[in-house]
């Protein structure tokens, strides 16, 4: 239960990465959404890395 934040961040990062590289379809008809989705290519892996660092840095109780 203590690691729920990291699990959510990891899942969000996986989804962002998949959406950024086109494995998950999004509405690309809206120009600002298409531009934001292209940024998911680097934001997704960054979020995954942050989740892993936080998981490793979390104190064990």
N, CA, C and O of each residue as an XYZ file, in Angstrom:
244
protein
N       0.817     -1.191      0.000
C       0.000      0.000      0.000
C       0.862      1.257      0.000
O       0.412      2.312     -0.448
N       2.078      1.163      0.489
C       2.939      2.334      0.585
C       3.487      2.737     -0.783
O       3.911      3.879     -0.958
N       3.486      1.845     -1.729
C       4.083      2.119     -3.028
C       3.048      2.466     -4.096
O       3.362      2.416     -5.285
N       1.832      2.814     -3.706
C       0.764      3.063     -4.667
C       1.091      4.258     -5.570
O       0.750      4.235     -6.753
N       1.738      5.290     -5.045
C       2.094      6.451     -5.867
C       3.071      6.066     -6.971
O       2.931      6.508     -8.111
N       4.052      5.249     -6.636
C       5.024      4.832     -7.634
C       4.381      3.924     -8.681
O       4.728      3.987     -9.860
N       3.452      3.087     -8.251
C       2.762      2.202     -9.193
C       1.927      3.017    -10.166
O       1.912      2.730    -11.363
N       1.231      4.032     -9.662
C       0.423      4.891    -10.526
C       1.323      5.651    -11.493
O       0.996      5.770    -12.674
N       2.449      6.165    -11.010
C       3.378      6.891    -11.890
C       3.952      5.961    -12.957
O       4.110      6.363    -14.110
N       4.259      4.741    -12.586
C       4.797      3.782    -13.537
C       3.776      3.453    -14.625
O       4.116      3.413    -15.808
N       2.536      3.220    -14.228
C       1.479      2.918    -15.202
C       1.212      4.113    -16.119
O       1.021      3.942    -17.323
N       1.197      5.314    -15.553
C       0.996      6.513    -16.363
C       2.155      6.700    -17.340
O       1.946      7.096    -18.487
N       3.365      6.417    -16.890
C       4.522      6.518    -17.778
C       4.470      5.507    -18.906
O       4.827      5.822    -20.041
N       4.030      4.296    -18.605
C       3.884      3.285    -19.652
C       2.836      3.702    -20.672
O       3.029      3.532    -21.876
N       1.712      4.254    -20.182
C       0.661      4.707    -21.091
C       1.142      5.878    -21.944
O       0.884      5.920    -23.147
N       1.842      6.828    -21.324
C       2.332      7.990    -22.069
C       3.328      7.565    -23.143
O       3.305      8.089    -24.257
N       4.197      6.623    -22.815
C       5.164      6.134    -23.789
C       4.465      5.439    -24.944
O       4.805      5.656    -26.107
N       3.487      4.603    -24.622
C       2.744      3.898    -25.668
C       1.968      4.874    -26.545
O       1.915      4.694    -27.762
N       1.372      5.895    -25.958
C       0.637      6.892    -26.740
C       1.587      7.734    -27.582
O       1.261      8.090    -28.714
N       2.744      8.050    -27.046
C       3.708      8.857    -27.790
C       4.254      8.160    -29.020
O       4.496      8.796    -30.046
N       4.449      6.854    -28.920
C       4.982      6.107    -30.056
C       3.891      5.496    -30.924
O       4.193      4.774    -31.875
N       2.623      5.773    -30.614
C       1.523      5.370    -31.478
C       0.945      3.998    -31.220
O       0.154      3.513    -32.029
N       1.307      3.353    -30.127
C       0.725      2.051    -29.821
C      -0.678      2.181    -29.259
O      -1.478      1.251    -29.370
N      -0.988      3.316    -28.658
C      -2.320      3.619    -28.148
C      -2.840      4.794    -28.956
O      -2.182      5.832    -29.033
N      -3.997      4.648    -29.551
C      -4.538      5.699    -30.401
C      -5.112      6.835    -29.567
O      -5.720      6.609    -28.520
N      -4.913      8.052    -30.040
C      -5.517      9.223    -29.424
C      -6.114     10.085    -30.530
O      -5.862      9.850    -31.712
N      -6.896     11.072    -30.146
C      -7.538     11.940    -31.116
C      -6.499     12.915    -31.686
O      -6.170     13.918    -31.052
N      -5.997     12.619    -32.864
C      -4.963     13.463    -33.459
C      -5.550     14.520    -34.376
O      -4.801     15.216    -35.062
N      -6.875     14.662    -34.408
C      -7.504     15.696    -35.226
C      -7.367     17.074    -34.585
O      -7.412     18.092    -35.276
N      -7.200     17.103    -33.263
C      -7.043     18.362    -32.550
C      -5.558     18.720    -32.566
O      -4.738     17.947    -32.072
N      -5.196     19.880    -33.124
C      -3.759     20.187    -33.298
C      -2.969     20.248    -31.997
O      -1.850     19.739    -31.945
N      -3.512     20.853    -30.947
C      -2.735     20.968    -29.715
C      -2.584     19.613    -29.042
O      -1.588     19.369    -28.362
N      -3.563     18.728    -29.223
C      -3.464     17.394    -28.633
C      -2.444     16.541    -29.388
O      -1.732     15.740    -28.783
N      -2.376     16.713    -30.687
C      -1.377     15.982    -31.475
C       0.032     16.427    -31.084
O       0.940     15.601    -30.991
N       0.216     17.718    -30.856
C       1.530     18.219    -30.444
C       1.889     17.719    -29.049
O       3.038     17.357    -28.796
N       0.916     17.699    -28.145
C       1.163     17.202    -26.789
C       1.507     15.718    -26.813
O       2.386     15.271    -26.077
N       0.824     14.961    -27.648
C       1.078     13.518    -27.731
C       2.488     13.237    -28.224
O       3.095     12.248    -27.813
N       3.021     14.084    -29.095
C       4.408     13.895    -29.547
C       5.392     14.078    -28.393
O       6.446     13.442    -28.376
N       5.066     14.925    -27.444
C       5.939     15.116    -26.285
C       5.912     13.924    -25.339
O       6.811     13.769    -24.512
N       4.893     13.082    -25.452
C       4.815     11.889    -24.610
C       5.972     10.943    -24.867
O       6.267     10.094    -24.026
N       6.638     11.067    -26.012
C       7.769     10.191    -26.325
C       8.906     10.361    -25.327
O       9.613      9.398    -25.030
N       9.093     11.563    -24.810
C      10.146     11.764    -23.814
C       9.581     11.900    -22.409
O      10.275     11.598    -21.438
N       8.334     12.349    -22.278
C       7.756     12.512    -20.935
C       7.428     11.165    -20.295
O       7.554     11.015    -19.080
N       7.012     10.194    -21.087
C       6.692      8.871    -20.548
C       7.893      8.174    -19.929
O       7.829      7.755    -18.773
N       9.002      8.038    -20.681
C      10.187      7.421    -20.071
C      10.729      8.205    -18.880
O      11.245      7.615    -17.931
N      10.615      9.532    -18.925
C      11.056     10.340    -17.785
C      10.216     10.027    -16.548
O      10.752      9.910    -15.446
N       8.909      9.894    -16.726
C       8.030      9.562    -15.604
C       8.330      8.169    -15.059
O       8.274      7.950    -13.849
N       8.646      7.236    -15.937
C       9.021      5.884    -15.501
C      10.314      5.934    -14.691
O      10.424      5.283    -13.652
N      11.287      6.700    -15.161
C      12.559      6.817    -14.443
C      12.366      7.455    -13.073
O      12.969      7.015    -12.094
N      11.531      8.489    -12.995
C      11.262      9.121    -11.703
C      10.582      8.150    -10.757
O      10.912      8.116     -9.571
N       9.642      7.362    -11.253
C       8.960      6.382    -10.410
C       9.936      5.347     -9.873
O       9.844      4.949     -8.711
N      10.869      4.908    -10.710
C      11.845      3.900    -10.263
C      12.788      4.494     -9.224
O      13.108      3.846     -8.227
N      13.235      5.735     -9.458
C      14.127      6.381     -8.490
C      13.412      6.558     -7.151
O      13.997      6.297     -6.099
N      12.172      6.993     -7.181
C      11.418      7.158     -5.944
C      11.173      5.824     -5.244
O      11.181      5.750     -4.016
N      10.957      4.782     -6.025
C      10.766      3.459     -5.450
C      12.026      2.970     -4.751
O      11.962      2.385     -3.670
N      13.168      3.213     -5.377
C      14.432      2.783     -4.769
C      14.824      3.657     -3.571
O      15.491      3.185     -2.650
N      14.418      4.910     -3.583
C      14.772      5.812     -2.496
C      13.805      5.761     -1.324
O      14.073      6.344     -0.273
N      12.686      5.071     -1.492
C      11.673      4.995     -0.430
C      12.216      4.196      0.745
O      12.810      3.133      0.565
N      12.008      4.714      1.938
C      12.462      3.944      3.111
C      11.597      2.703      3.313
O      10.380      2.742      3.128
N      12.226      1.634      3.684
C      11.482      0.405      3.964
C      11.090      0.389      5.424
O      11.914      0.590      6.316
N       9.821      0.148      5.642
C       9.320      0.163      7.022
C       9.096     -1.229      7.541
O       8.677     -1.402      8.685
